[in-house]
Amino acid sequence: MKSKKKFKNNKPHQVLENPSKAILKRINVLFFIIFALFLVLIGRLYQMQIADKGFYDKKLATSGSMSTVTEGTARGQIFDATGSPMVSNKSVQTINFTRTNMMSAEAMRQVAIKLVSVIPESVSTDSLTERDRIDFFLADPDNLAKVQSRVPDKELIDKKTGERLDEGKLYAKYVKKVTEAERTFDSDTQIAAMLYKKMNATSNFATTIIASGDFTAEQQAKIAENERYFKGISVGSTWEREYHDPTLTSILGTVTSEKTGIPAEDLAAYLKKGYSRNDRVGTSYLEKGYEDALHGTNAVKRVIVDKQGHVKKEETVVEGEAGRNLKLTLDSKFQQGVQDILKRNFDALQREGYGALSQGAYAVVMNPETGGIYAMAGIAHDKKTGQITDDALGTIQSGFPPGSVVKMGTITAGWENNVLSGNQVLNDQPINILGSPTKQSWFTNGRVTPITAVQALEYSSNTYMIQTALNIMGQPYQPGMTIFTSKLDDSFKKMRKTYGEYGLGVATGIDIPGSSNGFIGQDADAANYLDESFGQYDTYTPMQLAQYAATIANDGKRVTPRLVDGIYGSTAAGPLGKLEKTIASKTLNTIPISQDNIKLLQQGMYQVTHGGNMATGKDVMNGASVSINAKTGTSETFTLDTAGNQVYTSVNNVVAYAPSDKPQIAIGVMIPDTIIKDGGVTTHANQDMTRDIVNLYNSMYGFK
């Protein structure tokens, strides 16, 4: 018999609640939550729109936008060594326009028209273009509507998208529909158009100068009394650069106008420094070289306007600070004195028949120890008209063959390359190279004369230098020899390397951008190389000659020439301000020869002005008020006369320093293209200028 299966759990089954009823409960809870949120929202709306309505209405009314405005400051001034101004800022009256974001083109047009009757003589229309006249014409709503009617509806639609063209493209079509008669203005309308152009180019809340000049009290009063008719117009002032030393104007450089602003090629660099596009900047020479100091700091203002465009608040974010001042190393009176010396002696050489074809005369005077420049004088001579003009810029940009003044450098190259030893004796003799004209010194008449290195400088021996150059090539002189050019390039490099150590043919390091390094000849042959040894090939500037002389005077230490002595603040009492930075001397290199050899070069330059009958500078420069060490140079060149004929001329140069025993000034003088008279006679005006410069310095300051 089968047994029955027993169940352990005999509880009855649970009956589930009605599913539809459970869902309904959940929906009710959700509706309750939503209802509660609606109550919160309604309460918040009640608070904003009824309970706190006044607060939020005020906040809405005062909400607006914020703009940042940059304003330029006055540029720093430039003073000479005595504190006399050389470049200052001259105050100029201006008519200014400040634009708000609520000002329409028509409103600006009406202001421009009204201004014409007040300041017509102060507005130039030279730069007004045809497009400017069209823009002014279309600023009148009636004119704009008339022109708009000339454009067919189908031309208002973009053919690709089928949508209306944007405003820029539409305006371009309107411009083309303005007739020639409509863009032809009388003189008053042209002035109004010019004023409108400047006003329309002004960004919101910025201020632009739209006219400048000497405005009468009546003109200023008319603008002030009719403020409601001249919206945004005010009378103010600005500055213009005023240069007080005409002899140095070219060296001091130039500054852009507010209209020109920053040159396009320099814009990115200046914007990174925090400049504004219309800031005035130095564009050349000293003004450009010391731009960072002279420019100063722009003022920055924050302007907050309400929703209606009214200015709510104006606050200064950055205080503007005028540019710092420069004090130069030169005395403008001494500079003028040197300029007068050039003119006086140049007049004399013209009367003597040497100067008809000359380009002018140049002189640089500097402190050999510090590099401070005392004078940069130059005159340019127009051989066609005979006109003389100031040309200080020629001292750093015009290069001429130096002639025999390079001979201290050539002897140095001999020492550096171990082909000369101390005051070595070489035979001054005619140099006969196969296939080339004979080269000989002026004083030997074909004889063989043993001379030392010092005598080679005193007598200005060309053949001593040629033999030194041949020895550097590894080809000692033999009569009738042939020069092998395998080492020509290397020998040129050796010679020029030594010249460069003195500042010849390389950058001088002067603190004025734009100076020339002279001209270094390319693809030269052996004859050019030998000519190079006595200054008849490469060309150098007067500034390079002065640095060369200074290096010898300074016992072989070459320092950078500098025109600026110090930078001064513009906020302290007195016109110059408080000294902020002294421009220190910078040593570029020291000539790698012994002091004994430096003394030989100095002795040779002393002998030039104090030696025997063959000393090339004794007759003139020995008459100075103090002892001068010098080296003269006369290089042969050629120029064209007024009829176009080629005429052989000479460049007459001097490098010098004084006093001989304690050098305090170094001088470089160059007079290009002077006429050579029969018998090879040339002018000694270069020596006269050097002597007179030394005497002038001694009379003004006295050598210590």
C-alpha positions as CSV (number, residue, x, y, z in Angstrom):
1,M,0.0,0.0,0.0
2,K,1.4,3.3,-1.1
3,S,2.0,6.0,1.6
4,K,0.5,9.5,1.2
5,K,2.9,12.5,0.7
6,K,2.9,14.9,3.6
7,F,3.4,18.8,3.2
8,K,5.3,20.6,5.9
9,N,3.8,24.1,5.2
10,N,0.0,24.0,5.3
11,K,-0.4,27.9,5.4
12,P,-3.1,29.3,3.1
13,H,-1.9,31.3,-0.1
14,Q,-1.7,35.2,0.2
15,V,-4.1,37.2,-1.8
16,L,-2.4,40.2,-3.7
17,E,-3.8,43.8,-3.6
18,N,-5.6,45.1,-6.8
19,P,-2.7,46.4,-9.1
20,S,-4.8,49.2,-10.5
21,K,-5.4,50.6,-7.1
22,A,-1.6,50.6,-6.3
23,I,-0.7,52.6,-9.4
24,L,-3.4,55.2,-8.6
25,K,-1.8,55.8,-5.2
26,R,1.6,56.5,-6.8
27,I,0.0,58.9,-9.3
28,N,-1.6,60.8,-6.4
29,V,1.8,61.2,-4.7
30,L,3.4,62.5,-7.9
31,F,0.6,65.0,-8.4
32,F,1.0,66.2,-4.8
33,I,4.7,66.8,-5.4
34,I,4.1,68.7,-8.6
35,F,1.4,70.7,-6.9
36,A,3.8,71.6,-4.1
37,L,6.5,72.7,-6.6
38,F,3.9,74.9,-8.3
39,L,3.1,76.5,-5.0
40,V,6.8,77.3,-4.4
41,L,7.1,78.8,-7.9
42,I,4.0,80.9,-7.5
43,G,5.3,82.1,-4.2
44,R,8.6,83.1,-5.8
45,L,6.9,84.9,-8.7
46,Y,4.7,86.7,-6.1
47,Q,7.9,87.8,-4.3
48,M,9.6,89.1,-7.5
49,Q,6.6,90.7,-9.2
50,I,4.6,92.0,-6.3
51,A,6.4,91.9,-2.9
52,D,9.9,92.9,-4.2
53,K,8.8,94.5,-7.5
54,G,10.6,97.8,-6.8
55,F,14.0,96.1,-6.2
56,Y,14.0,94.1,-9.4
57,D,12.7,97.0,-11.5
58,K,15.6,99.1,-10.3
59,K,18.1,96.3,-11.0
60,L,16.7,95.9,-14.5
61,A,16.9,99.6,-15.2
62,T,20.5,99.9,-14.0
63,S,21.8,96.8,-15.7
64,G,24.0,97.6,-18.8
65,S,27.4,97.0,-20.2
66,M,31.1,97.7,-19.4
67,S,33.8,99.0,-21.7
68,T,37.5,99.5,-21.2
69,V,39.1,102.7,-22.6
70,T,42.9,103.2,-23.0
71,E,44.3,106.8,-23.1
72,G,47.8,107.7,-24.1
73,T,50.2,109.8,-22.0
74,A,52.8,112.4,-22.9
75,R,56.1,111.1,-24.3
76,G,59.3,111.5,-22.4
77,Q,61.7,114.3,-23.3
78,I,65.3,114.3,-24.4
79,F,68.0,116.5,-22.8
80,D,71.7,117.2,-23.5
81,A,74.5,116.6,-21.0
82,T,73.9,120.0,-19.4
83,G,70.2,119.4,-18.9
84,S,69.1,121.7,-21.8
85,P,66.1,120.3,-23.8
86,M,66.8,118.8,-27.2
87,V,63.4,117.3,-27.7
88,S,60.3,118.4,-25.8
89,N,56.6,118.2,-26.1
90,K,54.8,121.3,-27.5
91,S,51.2,121.7,-26.3
92,V,48.6,121.9,-29.2
93,Q,44.9,122.7,-28.8
94,T,42.5,120.1,-30.0
95,I,38.9,119.5,-30.8
96,N,38.0,116.1,-29.3
97,F,35.1,113.7,-29.9
98,T,34.0,111.1,-27.4
99,R,31.6,108.6,-28.8
100,T,28.8,106.8,-26.9
101,N,27.1,103.6,-27.9
102,M,23.8,105.5,-28.4
103,M,25.2,107.9,-31.1
104,S,23.9,107.2,-34.6
105,A,25.6,107.9,-37.9
106,E,23.1,110.7,-38.6
107,A,23.8,112.3,-35.2
108,M,27.5,112.4,-35.9
109,R,26.8,113.7,-39.4
110,Q,24.8,116.7,-38.0
111,V,27.6,117.5,-35.4
112,A,30.1,117.4,-38.2
113,I,28.1,119.9,-40.3
114,K,27.7,122.2,-37.4
115,L,31.4,122.2,-36.6
116,V,32.3,123.4,-40.1
117,S,31.2,126.9,-39.3
118,V,33.4,127.0,-36.2
119,I,36.7,125.4,-37.2
120,P,37.0,125.2,-41.0
121,E,40.6,126.3,-41.2
122,S,41.8,123.5,-38.8
123,V,40.7,120.6,-40.9
124,S,42.7,119.2,-43.9
125,T,40.8,117.2,-46.5
126,D,43.8,115.9,-48.3
127,S,43.2,112.3,-47.2
128,L,39.4,112.3,-47.9
129,T,38.6,109.5,-50.4
130,E,35.7,108.9,-52.7
131,R,34.5,106.2,-50.4
132,D,34.6,108.7,-47.5
133,R,32.3,111.0,-49.4
134,I,29.9,108.2,-50.2
135,D,29.8,107.2,-46.5
136,F,29.0,110.7,-45.5
137,F,26.3,111.0,-48.1
138,L,24.6,107.7,-47.0
139,A,24.8,108.8,-43.3
140,D,21.7,110.9,-44.1
141,P,18.7,108.6,-43.7
142,D,16.9,110.4,-46.6
143,N,19.8,109.8,-48.9
144,L,20.1,106.2,-47.8
145,A,16.4,105.5,-48.4
146,K,16.7,107.1,-51.9
147,V,19.6,105.0,-52.8
148,Q,18.0,101.8,-51.4
149,S,15.1,102.3,-53.8
150,R,17.5,102.0,-56.7
151,V,18.4,98.4,-55.8
152,P,15.9,95.9,-57.3
153,D,14.3,93.4,-54.8
154,K,15.9,90.5,-56.6
155,E,19.3,91.8,-55.8
156,L,18.5,91.8,-52.1
157,I,18.3,88.1,-52.0
158,D,21.2,85.7,-51.8
159,K,20.9,83.4,-54.9
160,K,22.5,80.4,-53.1
161,T,20.5,80.5,-49.9
162,G,17.4,82.3,-51.0
163,E,17.6,84.5,-47.9
164,R,18.1,88.3,-47.6
165,L,21.7,89.5,-47.8
166,D,23.4,90.6,-44.6
167,E,23.8,94.4,-44.0
168,G,27.4,94.5,-45.1
169,K,26.7,93.1,-48.5
170,L,23.6,95.3,-48.9
171,Y,25.6,98.4,-48.0
172,A,28.1,97.5,-50.6
173,K,25.3,97.5,-53.2
174,Y,24.1,100.9,-52.0
175,V,27.6,102.3,-52.3
176,K,27.6,101.4,-56.0
177,K,24.3,103.2,-56.6
178,V,25.5,106.6,-55.4
179,T,25.9,108.9,-58.4
180,E,28.9,111.0,-59.2
181,A,26.9,114.2,-58.7
182,E,25.9,112.9,-55.2
183,R,29.4,112.3,-54.2
184,T,30.8,115.6,-55.5
185,F,31.0,118.0,-52.6
186,D,31.7,121.7,-52.1
187,S,34.6,122.7,-49.8
188,D,32.4,123.0,-46.6
189,T,30.8,119.6,-47.2
190,Q,34.2,118.0,-47.7
191,I,35.3,119.4,-44.3
192,A,32.2,118.0,-42.7
193,A,32.8,114.6,-44.4
194,M,36.4,114.6,-43.0
195,L,35.2,115.3,-39.5
196,Y,32.5,112.6,-39.8
197,K,35.1,110.1,-41.0
198,K,37.2,110.7,-37.9
199,M,34.1,110.6,-35.6
200,N,32.8,107.4,-37.2
201,A,36.2,105.6,-36.8
202,T,36.1,106.2,-33.0
203,S,35.1,103.2,-30.9
204,N,32.5,103.5,-28.2
205,F,33.5,105.5,-25.2
206,A,36.9,106.4,-26.7
207,T,38.1,109.9,-27.4
208,T,39.6,110.9,-30.7
209,I,41.2,114.2,-31.8
210,I,39.3,115.3,-34.9
211,A,41.0,118.7,-35.4
212,S,44.0,120.6,-33.9
213,G,45.4,124.1,-34.2
214,D,45.4,127.5,-32.4
215,F,41.7,128.0,-31.6
216,T,40.6,131.4,-30.6
217,A,38.7,132.1,-27.4
218,E,35.7,132.8,-29.5
219,Q,35.8,129.4,-31.1
220,Q,36.2,127.6,-27.8
221,A,33.4,129.6,-26.3
222,K,31.1,128.8,-29.1
223,I,31.6,125.1,-28.7
224,A,31.2,125.3,-24.9
225,E,28.1,127.4,-25.0
226,N,26.4,125.2,-27.6
227,E,27.0,121.8,-25.9
228,R,23.7,120.4,-26.9
229,Y,24.4,121.0,-30.6
230,F,27.9,119.5,-30.4
231,K,27.2,116.2,-28.7
232,G,30.5,114.5,-27.7
233,I,32.6,117.5,-28.7
234,S,35.1,119.1,-26.3
235,V,38.1,121.4,-26.4
236,G,41.3,119.8,-25.2
237,S,45.0,119.6,-25.8
238,T,47.7,117.2,-27.1
239,W,51.4,117.3,-27.7
240,E,53.7,117.4,-30.7
241,R,57.4,116.7,-30.7
242,E,59.6,119.9,-30.8
243,Y,63.3,119.5,-31.8
244,H,65.6,122.2,-30.5
245,D,68.9,121.1,-32.1
246,P,68.7,121.2,-35.9
247,T,72.2,119.7,-36.3
248,L,71.0,116.4,-34.6
249,T,67.4,116.2,-35.8
250,S,68.1,113.3,-38.1
251,I,69.8,111.3,-35.4
252,L,67.1,112.0,-32.8
253,G,64.6,110.3,-35.0
254,T,60.8,110.7,-35.6
255,V,57.5,109.8,-33.9
256,T,54.3,108.8,-35.5
257,S,51.2,110.9,-35.3
258,E,48.1,109.9,-33.4
259,K,46.3,109.4,-36.7
260,T,49.1,107.1,-38.0
261,G,49.5,105.2,-34.8
262,I,51.7,102.1,-34.8
263,P,53.2,101.1,-38.1
264,A,51.6,97.9,-39.5
265,E,54.9,96.0,-39.5
266,D,55.4,96.6,-35.8
267,L,51.7,96.4,-34.7
268,A,51.8,92.8,-33.3
269,A,54.9,93.4,-31.2
270,Y,53.6,96.6,-29.7
271,L,50.1,95.2,-28.9
272,K,51.8,92.4,-26.9
273,K,53.4,95.1,-24.8
274,G,50.0,96.7,-24.0
275,Y,50.1,99.5,-26.6
276,S,46.9,100.7,-28.4
277,R,46.7,100.9,-32.2
278,N,46.8,104.7,-32.3
279,D,49.7,105.1,-29.8
280,R,52.5,107.3,-31.0
281,V,55.8,105.4,-31.3
282,G,59.3,106.2,-32.4
283,T,60.0,105.1,-35.9
284,S,63.7,105.7,-36.3
285,Y,67.0,106.2,-34.5
286,L,67.1,107.4,-30.9
287,E,63.3,107.8,-30.7
288,K,62.9,104.2,-31.7
289,G,65.9,102.8,-29.9
290,Y,64.7,104.1,-26.5
291,E,60.9,103.6,-27.2
292,D,60.3,101.5,-24.1
293,A,61.6,104.3,-21.9
294,L,60.1,107.3,-23.8
295,H,56.6,105.9,-24.3
296,G,55.4,105.8,-20.7
297,T,52.3,103.9,-19.4
298,N,48.8,104.3,-20.9
299,A,45.9,105.1,-18.6
300,V,43.1,102.6,-18.5
301,K,39.6,103.5,-17.6
302,R,36.5,101.4,-17.1
303,V,33.2,102.8,-18.3
304,I,29.9,101.3,-17.1
305,V,26.6,102.3,-18.9
306,D,23.0,101.4,-18.2
307,K,20.5,99.8,-20.5
308,Q,19.7,103.1,-22.1
309,G,23.3,103.8,-22.9
310,H,23.9,106.5,-20.2
311,V,27.2,106.4,-18.4
312,K,26.6,105.1,-14.9
313,K,30.1,105.0,-13.6
314,E,33.6,105.8,-14.8
315,E,36.6,104.5,-12.8
316,T,40.4,104.5,-13.4
317,V,41.9,101.0,-13.5
318,V,45.5,102.0,-14.3
319,E,46.9,105.4,-13.7
320,G,48.7,106.8,-16.7
321,E,52.4,107.8,-16.3
322,A,54.3,110.1,-18.7
323,G,57.3,108.6,-20.5
324,R,60.7,108.8,-18.9
325,N,63.3,111.3,-20.0
326,L,66.7,110.7,-21.6
327,K,69.9,112.6,-20.8
328,L,72.5,112.4,-23.6
329,T,76.3,112.3,-23.3
330,L,76.7,115.3,-25.7
331,D,76.5,119.0,-25.0
332,S,74.5,120.7,-27.7
333,K,76.8,123.7,-27.6
334,F,79.8,121.6,-28.3
335,Q,77.9,119.7,-31.0
336,Q,77.1,123.0,-32.7
337,G,80.7,124.1,-32.3
338,V,81.9,121.0,-34.1
339,Q,79.3,121.5,-36.8
340,D,80.5,125.1,-37.3
341,I,84.1,123.8,-37.6
342,L,83.1,121.4,-40.4
343,K,81.3,124.2,-42.3
344,R,84.1,126.7,-41.8
345,N,86.8,124.4,-43.0
346,F,84.7,123.0,-45.8
347,D,84.2,126.5,-47.1
348,A,87.9,127.0,-47.0
349,L,88.7,123.9,-49.0
350,Q,86.1,124.9,-51.6
351,R,87.8,128.3,-51.9
352,E,91.1,126.5,-52.4
353,G,89.6,124.4,-55.2
354,Y,89.3,121.0,-53.5
355,G,85.6,120.8,-52.7
356,A,83.5,121.2,-55.8
357,L,82.8,117.5,-56.1
358,S,82.9,116.5,-52.4
359,Q,79.9,114.9,-50.7
360,G,80.5,116.9,-47.5
361,A,82.4,116.4,-44.2
362,Y,81.8,114.3,-41.0
363,A,83.3,114.1,-37.5
364,V,82.6,112.0,-34.5
365,V,84.0,112.9,-31.0
366,M,83.7,110.4,-28.2
367,N,85.1,109.5,-24.8
368,P,87.5,106.6,-25.4
369,E,87.0,105.1,-21.9
370,T,83.2,105.3,-21.5
371,G,82.1,105.4,-25.1
372,G,80.0,108.5,-24.5
373,I,79.5,110.5,-27.7
374,Y,80.4,114.2,-27.4
375,A,79.5,115.2,-31.0
376,M,78.1,113.6,-34.2
377,A,78.5,116.3,-36.8
378,G,78.0,116.2,-40.5
379,I,77.3,118.3,-43.5
380,A,76.1,117.2,-46.9
381,H,77.2,119.0,-50.0
382,D,75.1,118.9,-53.2
383,K,77.7,119.2,-56.0
384,K,75.1,120.3,-58.5
385,T,73.6,123.2,-56.5
386,G,76.4,123.8,-54.0
387,Q,73.8,123.6,-51.1
388,I,75.1,122.7,-47.7
389,T,72.7,120.8,-45.3
390,D,73.1,119.3,-41.8
391,D,73.8,115.5,-42.0
392,A,74.6,114.0,-38.6
393,L,73.0,110.8,-39.8
394,G,75.9,110.4,-42.3
395,T,78.2,109.7,-39.3
396,I,76.6,106.3,-38.8
397,Q,75.3,105.5,-42.3
398,S,77.8,106.9,-44.9
399,G,80.9,104.8,-45.6
400,F,84.1,105.8,-47.4
401,P,87.5,104.2,-48.1
402,P,89.6,104.9,-44.9
403,G,93.0,105.1,-46.5
404,S,96.1,104.9,-44.4
405,V,94.3,105.3,-41.1
406,V,93.9,101.5,-41.1
407,K,97.6,100.9,-40.8
408,M,97.6,100.4,-37.0
409,G,95.1,97.6,-37.7
410,T,97.3,96.1,-40.4
411,I,100.4,96.0,-38.2
412,T,98.2,94.4,-35.5
413,A,97.1,91.7,-38.0
414,G,100.8,91.1,-38.5
415,W,101.4,90.6,-34.8
416,E,98.3,88.4,-34.3
417,N,99.3,86.1,-37.2
418,N,103.0,86.0,-36.1
419,V,104.4,87.5,-39.2
420,L,105.6,90.6,-37.4
421,S,107.4,90.9,-34.1
422,G,107.3,94.1,-32.0
423,N,108.9,97.1,-33.7
424,Q,110.2,94.9,-36.6
425,V,112.2,96.4,-39.4
426,L,111.1,95.8,-43.0
427,N,112.5,97.4,-46.2
428,D,110.3,100.0,-47.6
429,Q,110.8,99.2,-51.3
430,P,108.9,99.2,-54.6
431,I,106.6,96.3,-54.8
432,N,106.7,94.6,-58.3
433,I,104.1,91.8,-58.6
434,L,104.1,90.1,-62.0
435,G,101.4,91.6,-64.2
436,S,100.6,94.5,-61.8
437,P,101.7,98.1,-61.7
438,T,104.5,98.9,-59.3
439,K,103.4,100.0,-55.8
440,Q,105.6,102.2,-53.7
441,S,105.5,104.6,-50.8
442,W,105.4,108.4,-51.4
443,F,108.6,109.2,-49.6
444,T,111.2,106.7,-51.1
445,N,111.3,107.6,-54.8
446,G,112.0,103.9,-55.6
447,R,114.8,103.5,-53.0
448,V,115.0,100.7,-50.5
449,T,114.7,102.1,-47.0
450,P,114.7,100.0,-43.8
451,I,111.9,101.3,-41.4
452,T,110.4,100.1,-38.2
453,A,106.7,99.6,-37.5
454,V,106.6,102.9,-35.7
455,Q,108.2,104.6,-38.7
456,A,105.8,102.9,-41.0
457,L,103.0,104.7,-39.2
458,E,104.9,108.0,-39.0
459,Y,105.8,108.1,-42.7
460,S,102.6,106.2,-43.7
461,S,104.4,103.4,-45.6
462,N,102.2,101.5,-48.0
463,T,104.8,98.9,-48.9
464,Y,105.4,97.9,-45.2
465,M,101.7,97.1,-45.1
466,I,101.8,95.2,-48.5
467,Q,104.7,93.0,-47.3
468,T,102.8,92.3,-44.0
469,A,99.8,91.2,-46.0
470,L,101.9,89.0,-48.2
471,N,103.5,87.4,-45.2
472,I,100.0,86.7,-43.8
473,M,99.4,84.8,-47.0
474,G,102.5,82.8,-46.5
475,Q,104.2,84.4,-49.6
476,P,107.0,86.7,-48.5
477,Y,107.8,89.4,-51.1
478,Q,110.2,88.7,-53.9
479,P,110.6,91.1,-56.8
480,G,108.6,89.9,-59.8
481,M,106.8,87.3,-57.8
482,T,103.5,85.7,-58.7
483,I,100.8,85.6,-56.1
484,F,99.1,82.2,-55.6
485,T,95.5,82.8,-54.5
486,S,94.8,79.5,-52.7
487,K,95.0,81.2,-49.4
488,L,93.4,84.5,-50.5
489,D,90.0,84.1,-48.8
490,D,91.6,82.9,-45.6
491,S,94.0,85.8,-45.5
492,F,91.2,88.3,-46.2
493,K,89.3,86.8,-43.2
494,K,92.4,87.1,-41.0
495,M,92.9,90.8,-41.9
496,R,89.2,91.7,-41.5
497,K,89.0,89.8,-38.2
498,T,91.7,92.1,-36.8
499,Y,90.1,95.2,-38.3
500,G,86.8,94.1,-36.7
501,E,88.4,93.9,-33.3
502,Y,88.9,97.7,-33.6
503,G,85.3,98.2,-34.8
504,L,86.1,98.5,-38.6
505,G,83.6,96.7,-40.8
506,V,81.5,95.3,-37.9
507,A,78.7,96.7,-35.7
508,T,79.9,99.3,-33.3
509,G,77.2,98.5,-30.8
510,I,76.0,102.1,-30.7
511,D,72.6,102.6,-29.0
512,I,71.0,104.0,-32.2
513,P,69.3,101.5,-34.5
514,G,70.0,101.9,-38.2
515,S,73.8,102.3,-38.3
516,S,75.8,100.9,-41.1
517,N,78.6,98.4,-40.7
518,G,80.4,99.8,-43.8
519,F,80.9,98.0,-47.1
520,I,82.8,94.7,-47.2
521,G,83.8,93.9,-50.7
522,Q,83.0,90.4,-52.2
523,D,84.6,88.3,-54.8
524,A,87.9,90.1,-54.3
525,D,91.2,89.3,-56.0
526,A,94.8,89.5,-54.9
527,A,95.1,93.2,-55.9
528,N,92.1,94.1,-53.7
529,Y,93.7,92.2,-50.8
530,L,96.9,94.2,-51.1
531,D,94.9,97.4,-51.4
532,E,93.0,96.4,-48.3
533,S,96.2,96.5,-46.3
534,F,96.5,100.2,-46.7
535,G,92.8,101.2,-46.7
536,Q,91.9,101.2,-50.4
537,Y,89.2,98.6,-50.6
538,D,86.5,98.2,-47.8
539,T,84.6,101.3,-46.6
540,Y,83.9,102.4,-43.1
541,T,81.7,105.1,-41.4
542,P,83.0,108.0,-39.4
543,M,81.6,106.4,-36.2
544,Q,83.7,103.3,-36.9
545,L,86.8,105.4,-37.3
546,A,86.1,107.1,-34.0
547,Q,85.7,103.8,-32.2
548,Y,88.9,102.6,-33.8
549,A,90.8,105.6,-32.5
550,A,89.2,105.2,-29.1
551,T,90.2,101.5,-28.8
552,I,93.9,102.4,-29.3
553,A,93.6,105.3,-26.9
554,N,92.0,103.0,-24.4
555,D,95.0,100.6,-24.4
556,G,93.2,98.1,-26.7
557,K,89.8,97.9,-25.0
558,R,86.9,98.5,-27.4
559,V,83.7,99.9,-25.8
560,T,80.4,100.6,-27.4
561,P,79.7,104.2,-28.4
562,R,76.6,105.5,-26.7
563,L,74.5,108.6,-27.0
564,V,72.4,108.2,-23.9
565,D,73.9,108.8,-20.4
566,G,70.9,108.0,-18.3
567,I,67.2,107.5,-18.0
568,Y,65.2,109.9,-15.7
569,G,61.7,109.7,-14.2
570,S,59.2,112.3,-15.3
571,T,57.4,112.8,-11.9
572,A,60.2,114.4,-9.8
573,A,60.7,118.1,-9.3
574,G,62.5,119.8,-12.1
575,P,62.3,119.2,-15.9
576,L,64.8,116.3,-16.0
577,G,63.4,114.3,-13.2
578,K,65.1,111.8,-10.9
579,L,67.8,109.4,-12.2
580,E,66.4,105.9,-12.6
581,K,69.1,104.2,-14.6
582,T,72.6,105.0,-15.7
583,I,73.6,103.6,-19.1
584,A,76.8,101.8,-18.3
585,S,79.8,101.4,-20.6
586,K,80.0,98.0,-22.3
587,T,83.3,96.5,-23.3
588,L,83.0,94.5,-26.5
589,N,86.5,93.1,-26.7
590,T,90.2,93.7,-26.0
591,I,92.7,93.5,-28.8
592,P,94.7,90.3,-28.2
593,I,98.2,91.8,-28.3
594,S,100.6,92.8,-25.6
595,Q,100.6,96.2,-24.0
596,D,104.1,96.7,-25.3
597,N,102.7,96.4,-28.9
598,I,99.8,98.7,-28.0
599,K,102.4,101.3,-26.9
600,L,104.1,100.9,-30.2
601,L,100.9,101.9,-32.0
602,Q,100.4,104.8,-29.7
603,Q,104.1,105.9,-30.3
604,G,103.6,105.6,-34.0
605,M,100.5,107.9,-33.8
606,Y,102.5,110.3,-31.7
607,Q,105.2,110.4,-34.3
608,V,102.7,111.3,-37.0
609,T,102.1,114.7,-35.3
610,H,105.5,115.1,-33.5
611,G,108.1,113.4,-35.7
612,G,110.6,114.5,-38.3
613,N,110.2,116.1,-41.7
614,M,108.3,113.1,-43.2
615,A,105.7,113.0,-40.4
616,T,102.4,113.2,-42.2
617,G,100.4,115.2,-39.6
618,K,103.1,117.4,-38.0
619,D,102.6,120.6,-39.9
620,V,98.9,121.1,-38.9
621,M,98.0,119.0,-35.9
622,N,101.1,119.8,-33.9
623,G,99.7,123.3,-33.6
624,A,96.9,122.3,-31.3
625,S,96.6,123.6,-27.8
626,V,97.4,120.1,-26.4
627,S,99.4,117.2,-27.8
628,I,97.5,115.0,-30.3
629,N,98.1,111.4,-31.4
630,A,96.8,110.8,-34.9
631,K,97.0,108.9,-38.1
632,T,96.1,110.6,-41.4
633,G,94.6,108.8,-44.4
634,T,94.2,109.7,-48.1
635,S,92.4,107.1,-50.1
636,E,92.1,107.4,-53.9
637,T,88.6,107.0,-55.4
638,F,86.6,108.5,-58.1
639,T,83.3,110.3,-58.6
640,L,81.3,111.9,-61.5
641,D,81.4,115.6,-62.1
642,T,78.2,117.6,-63.1
643,A,78.7,116.7,-66.7
644,G,78.9,113.0,-66.0
645,N,82.7,112.6,-66.5
646,Q,84.6,110.4,-64.2
647,V,87.1,112.3,-62.0
648,Y,89.7,110.8,-59.7
649,T,89.4,112.2,-56.2
650,S,90.5,111.4,-52.6
651,V,88.9,110.7,-49.3
652,N,90.8,112.7,-46.6
653,N,90.5,111.1,-43.1
654,V,92.0,111.3,-39.6
655,V,91.8,109.1,-36.6
656,A,93.1,110.9,-33.4
657,Y,92.9,111.2,-29.7
658,A,94.0,113.8,-27.2
659,P,95.8,114.6,-25.0
660,S,98.6,112.1,-26.0
661,D,99.5,111.1,-22.4
662,K,96.0,111.0,-21.0
663,P,93.4,110.5,-23.7
664,Q,90.0,112.1,-23.0
665,I,88.6,112.4,-26.5
666,A,88.9,110.2,-29.6
667,I,88.1,111.6,-33.0
668,G,87.2,110.3,-36.5
669,V,87.1,112.7,-39.4
670,M,86.2,111.9,-43.1
671,I,85.9,114.3,-46.1
672,P,84.9,112.3,-49.2
673,D,85.7,113.1,-52.9
674,T,88.0,116.0,-52.6
675,I,89.8,117.1,-55.8
676,I,93.4,116.0,-56.3
677,K,95.6,118.8,-57.8
678,D,98.6,118.5,-60.0
679,G,101.4,116.6,-58.4
680,G,99.0,114.6,-56.2
681,V,98.4,117.6,-53.8
682,T,95.3,117.1,-51.6
683,T,93.6,119.1,-49.0
684,H,94.6,119.2,-45.3
685,A,91.2,120.3,-44.2
686,N,90.8,116.9,-42.4
687,Q,93.7,117.8,-40.2
688,D,92.5,121.4,-39.7
689,M,89.1,120.0,-38.5
690,T,90.8,117.6,-36.1
691,R,93.0,120.4,-34.6
692,D,90.1,122.8,-34.3
693,I,87.9,120.2,-32.6
694,V,90.6,119.5,-30.0
695,N,91.1,123.2,-29.4
696,L,87.3,123.7,-29.0
697,Y,87.0,121.0,-26.4
698,N,89.9,122.4,-24.5
699,S,88.5,125.9,-24.5
700,M,85.0,124.8,-23.4
701,Y,85.9,122.2,-20.8
702,G,89.7,122.0,-20.4
703,F,91.6,118.7,-20.4
704,K,92.0,117.4,-16.9
